[in-house]
Amino acid sequence: MKLDIKQIPVRNTESYFDKEKNIYVLKMYHKGLNHKIAQKFFDKPKYSRISLDQLGSLVWENIDGTNTIEDIAEIIDQKYGEAADPLYKRLFKYLILLEKNKFIVIKKD
């Protein structure tokens, strides 16, 4: 997927998350027949918990359906400066990963 800085990431309405100690924890529910069998017979969990680091939590917090990728990058730059470099490359990779795992959708132009 090719991202543009003017696109707007939006949280998936089926995304589940908690805020613990100023970081976000995403919950990835395991759905489907294979997962149901594994849960029933092999005592596998219904969901995985994914703890975001401080930078990931800042991004997640600002995915509000109105901020563009450029807006989010500016917020990161103001807080972390050069520590977040290469900023856009890291942010794009992170957003693609969130979209691939269905935590967000990217509004197309």
C-alpha positions, 0 to 999 in steps of 0.5 A: 500500500502506498500512503500519502501524507494527506491521508487520514487514518481512522481507528477500526470500530472493531478495535479494542484497546485499553490505556494502562500506565500512559501506554495503549494496549491493543487487543487482537481477537482471534476469530475463525474456525481454527482459532475456535478449535484451538481455544476450546481444545488447546486452551489458547487465548481468545485475544492477544494483548499488544502493548504499544511503546510511548511513540506508538501510543502517541500515534494511536492517541492521535488517530482520531479520524481528523488528523492527517498523517502529516498532522501526526508526524508533526505531533511526533516531531514536536515531542520527540524531535530527531529521536523519531528519525527517520520520521515518515519512514517509521510512521508509514511502516507503523501505519501499514502494520496497523492497517494490515492487522485491521486496527485502522483503515486509511481514508482514501482521497 
